[in-house]
Amino acid sequence: MSRFSKLRELVTRARSLEAEARRMASNSPERVERLIAAEEHRAQAEWLADRIDDDEYNARLVECLDARAFPVT
């Protein structure tokens, strides 16, 4: 898979997850999970496109892990 294809796949998946989340109830744990997964995909896409460095990428992944561990609904 080419780099561009991988980037497109990640961005498409992030948008799809956000669209699913918008259709769910605002206090739904599944909504929170989809939004977190979308952010992970977006962070990976930005990292692959060299828009963010390794430290920023890891920081964003840690934020996602924190959000999963302590979800606020």
Summary of the structure (lengths in Angstrom):
residues: 73
radius of gyration: 12.9
end to end distance: 37.2
largest distance: 38.1
contacts: 190
relative contact order: 0.16
helix: 77%
strand: 0%
